[in-house]
């Protein structure tokens, strides 16, 4: 039987289908950046090593093997998505005027301009 003619399946938590769909969508855009693509590849390798620790026994039963591979993909992409979100938040934090520096400068400048007679 050809591989294309065969159906493989495994049991997964109810939310897994949604996570897989989100990971598939995000993957396409995330891998456009070479640094992010490299992070996803590293995470995928780590997750595959964790998920395939059982060795040859798991390879004989396709369900657990496919779940490990699919789970590794989802986890790797989710981590990359989380890192991208964290980077965006850090950039926003850097842009934020948390201590009121801009306001103080504006007040100081207004005060200085007012006494320039």
C-alpha positions as CSV (number, residue, x, y, z in Angstrom):
1,X,0.0,0.0,0.0
2,X,1.4,3.4,-1.0
3,X,2.0,5.9,1.8
4,X,-0.4,8.4,0.1
5,X,-3.2,5.8,0.3
6,X,-2.9,5.1,4.0
7,X,-4.6,7.1,6.9
8,X,-2.7,7.6,10.1
9,X,-4.3,8.9,13.3
10,X,-3.7,9.4,17.0
11,X,-5.5,10.5,20.1
12,X,-5.0,14.1,21.2
13,X,-6.6,16.6,23.6
14,X,-9.7,18.4,22.2
15,X,-7.8,21.7,21.7
16,X,-5.0,20.1,19.8
17,X,-6.7,20.5,16.4
18,X,-7.0,24.2,17.0
19,X,-3.4,24.5,18.1
20,X,-2.2,22.6,15.1
21,X,-4.2,24.8,12.7
22,X,-2.9,27.9,14.4
23,X,0.7,26.6,14.2
24,X,0.3,25.7,10.5
25,X,-0.9,29.3,9.8
26,X,1.8,30.9,11.9
27,X,4.6,28.8,10.5
28,X,4.2,30.2,7.0
29,X,4.9,33.7,8.2
30,X,7.4,33.0,10.9
31,X,9.8,31.1,8.7
32,X,10.2,34.1,6.4
33,X,12.6,35.5,9.0
34,X,15.8,33.3,8.9
35,X,16.5,33.8,12.6
36,X,13.0,32.7,13.6
37,X,13.2,29.8,11.2
38,X,16.4,28.7,12.9
39,X,14.8,29.0,16.3
40,X,11.8,26.9,15.1
41,X,14.2,24.3,13.8
42,X,16.1,24.1,17.1
43,X,12.9,23.8,19.1
44,X,11.6,21.1,16.7
45,X,14.8,19.1,17.2
46,X,14.6,19.4,21.0
47,X,10.9,18.5,21.1
48,X,11.5,15.5,18.7
49,X,14.2,14.2,21.0
50,X,11.9,14.5,24.0
51,X,8.9,13.0,22.2
52,X,10.8,10.1,20.6
53,X,12.7,8.8,23.7
54,X,11.0,5.4,23.6
55,X,13.0,4.5,20.5
56,X,12.2,1.5,18.3
57,X,9.1,0.5,20.2
58,X,7.3,3.8,19.3
59,X,8.3,3.4,15.6
60,X,6.3,0.2,15.4
61,X,3.1,2.0,16.4
62,X,2.4,4.9,14.1
63,X,-0.1,6.7,16.3
64,X,2.3,7.7,19.1
65,X,5.0,8.4,16.6
66,X,2.8,10.8,14.6
67,X,1.6,12.4,17.8
68,X,5.2,13.0,18.9
69,X,6.1,14.5,15.6
70,X,3.0,16.6,15.3
71,X,3.2,17.7,18.9
72,X,6.9,18.7,18.4
73,X,5.9,20.9,15.4
74,X,3.1,22.6,17.3
75,X,5.2,23.2,20.4
76,X,8.1,24.6,18.3
77,X,5.9,27.0,16.5
78,X,4.1,28.1,19.6
79,X,7.4,28.8,21.3
80,X,8.6,30.9,18.3
81,X,5.3,32.7,18.4
82,X,5.7,33.4,22.1
83,X,9.2,34.7,21.5
84,X,8.0,37.0,18.7
85,X,5.3,38.3,21.1
86,X,7.9,38.9,23.8
87,X,10.2,40.8,21.4
88,X,7.3,43.0,20.4
89,X,6.4,43.7,24.0
90,X,10.0,44.5,24.8
91,X,10.2,46.9,21.9
92,X,6.9,48.6,23.1
93,X,8.3,48.8,26.6
94,X,11.4,50.5,25.2
95,X,9.2,53.0,23.4
96,X,7.0,53.7,26.4
97,X,7.7,56.8,28.5
98,X,7.3,55.1,31.8
99,X,9.1,57.7,33.9
100,X,7.6,60.7,32.3
101,X,10.9,61.8,30.8
102,X,9.2,63.4,27.8
103,X,6.8,65.3,29.9
104,X,9.5,66.6,32.2
105,X,11.6,67.7,29.2
106,X,8.6,69.5,27.7
107,X,7.9,71.3,31.0
108,X,11.6,72.2,31.4
109,X,11.7,73.5,27.9
110,X,8.5,75.5,28.4
111,X,9.8,76.9,31.6
112,X,13.1,77.8,30.0
113,X,11.4,79.4,27.0
114,X,9.2,81.5,29.4
115,X,12.2,83.0,31.2
116,X,14.2,83.8,28.1
117,X,13.5,87.6,28.3
